[in-house]
């Protein structure tokens, strides 16, 4: 006879924290990908960064509203899938702050650091993180708050509140 495997039962608070974390991590991973692409392309192709900002700005309000109302639009989506989709929809909000900060920096900062002997990882650690730090903190705060809002919308739907 096989022993019974334990059943994991999560309460509403545990579900809220897990959904918030998955949503925020998804949004931040996409933000790192987009900001990294714009950082690499900013010296040669400035139009990529400008086009990305325009697309993200156009998707900002629909993305936040879509993340909040996604549980109503997709009633069969559950748990991880819904949280990842909400993170994708919140990506424009999380990404705009670092892109605006990146736009204000001089274009030759990276070239100067390279000329002084800084490798790629040293540039990230000693140049880009300190310069983009305040924008990244603002982005993290906005991302966690909106991820919590999206997780609460999902939790409310699961408890029979709001539709």
C-alpha positions in Angstrom: 0.0 0.0 0.0 1.4 3.4 -1.0 1.4 6.2 1.6 -0.8 9.1 0.8 1.0 12.1 -0.5 0.3 15.3 1.5 -2.1 17.7 -0.1 -0.9 21.3 -0.2 -3.7 23.6 0.9 -3.0 27.3 0.6 -5.1 29.9 2.3 -6.2 33.1 0.6 -3.2 35.0 2.0 -0.7 32.5 0.7 -2.4 32.5 -2.7 -2.4 36.3 -2.8 1.4 36.4 -2.0 2.2 33.7 -4.6 0.2 35.4 -7.3 1.7 38.7 -6.6 5.2 37.3 -6.7 4.7 35.4 -10.0 3.1 38.5 -11.6 5.9 40.8 -10.4 8.7 38.5 -11.4 7.3 38.0 -14.9 7.0 41.8 -15.3 10.5 42.4 -14.0 12.0 39.7 -16.3 10.4 41.3 -19.3 11.6 44.7 -18.1 15.2 43.5 -17.9 15.0 42.1 -21.4 13.5 45.3 -22.9 15.8 47.7 -21.1 18.8 45.6 -21.9 17.9 45.6 -25.5 17.5 49.3 -25.5 20.8 49.8 -23.7 22.7 47.8 -26.3 21.0 49.5 -29.2 21.1 53.0 -27.9 24.4 54.0 -29.4 23.8 52.6 -32.9 20.1 52.6 -33.3 18.4 55.2 -31.2 15.1 54.7 -33.0 14.7 51.3 -31.3 14.6 52.9 -27.9 12.2 55.6 -29.1 9.9 53.1 -30.8 9.9 50.9 -27.7 8.9 53.8 -25.5 6.1 54.8 -27.9 4.7 51.2 -28.0 5.0 50.9 -24.2 3.3 54.2 -23.6 0.5 53.2 -25.9 0.0 49.9 -24.0 0.3 51.4 -20.5 -3.3 52.0 -19.6 -4.8 49.1 -21.5 -2.2 46.8 -19.8 -3.0 47.9 -16.3 -6.7 47.7 -16.9 -6.3 44.4 -18.6 -4.3 43.0 -15.7 -7.1 44.0 -13.3 -9.9 42.7 -15.4 -8.2 39.6 -16.8 -9.9 37.2 -14.3 -13.3 38.4 -15.7 -12.2 38.0 -19.3 -10.6 34.6 -18.8 -12.8 32.8 -16.2 -11.2 29.4 -16.9 -7.6 30.5 -16.4 -6.2 29.5 -13.1 -3.2 30.2 -10.9 0.2 30.4 -12.6 -1.1 31.0 -16.1 -3.2 33.9 -15.0 -0.5 35.4 -12.9 2.1 35.2 -15.8 -0.4 36.8 -18.2 -1.0 39.6 -15.7 2.7 40.1 -15.4 3.0 40.4 -19.2 0.2 43.0 -19.2 1.9 45.0 -16.4 5.3 45.0 -18.2 4.8 48.5 -19.9 4.2 50.1 -16.5 7.3 48.6 -15.0 9.5 49.2 -18.1 8.8 52.9 -18.7 10.6 54.3 -15.7 14.0 52.8 -16.5 13.6 53.7 -20.1 12.9 57.3 -19.3 16.0 57.4 -17.0 18.1 55.7 -19.7 17.0 58.4 -22.2 18.3 61.2 -19.9 21.8 59.7 -19.7 24.5 60.8 -22.2 25.0 58.3 -25.1 28.8 58.2 -24.7 28.9 57.1 -21.0 29.3 53.4 -21.9 32.0 54.2 -24.4 33.9 56.2 -21.9 33.7 53.4 -19.3 34.9 51.0 -22.0 37.8 53.3 -22.8 38.8 53.3 -19.1 39.0 49.5 -19.1 35.6 48.5 -17.7 34.3 45.3 -19.0 30.6 44.6 -19.6 29.8 43.2 -16.2 31.8 46.0 -14.5 29.8 48.5 -16.5 26.5 47.0 -15.3 27.6 46.8 -11.7 29.5 50.1 -11.3 27.8 52.3 -13.9 24.3 51.3 -15.0 22.9 50.0 -11.7 23.8 53.2 -9.8 22.6 55.5 -12.6 19.3 53.6 -13.1 18.9 52.8 -9.4 16.2 55.4 -8.5 14.2 54.5 -11.6 14.5 50.8 -10.9 13.3 51.3 -7.3 10.3 53.3 -8.5 9.6 50.6 -11.1 9.8 47.9 -8.4 7.4 49.8 -6.2 4.9 50.3 -9.0 5.3 46.7 -10.1 4.6 45.2 -6.7 1.6 47.5 -6.0 0.0 46.8 -9.4 0.8 43.1 -9.1 -0.9 43.0 -5.7 -3.9 44.7 -7.3 -4.0 42.1 -10.0 -3.7 39.3 -7.5 -6.5 40.7 -5.4 -8.7 40.9 -8.5 -7.9 37.2 -9.1 -8.5 36.3 -5.5 -11.8 38.2 -5.4 -13.0 36.3 -8.5 -12.0 33.0 -6.8 -14.0 33.9 -3.7 -17.1 34.9 -5.7 -16.7 38.6 -5.3 -16.8 41.0 -8.3 -18.5 38.9 -11.0 
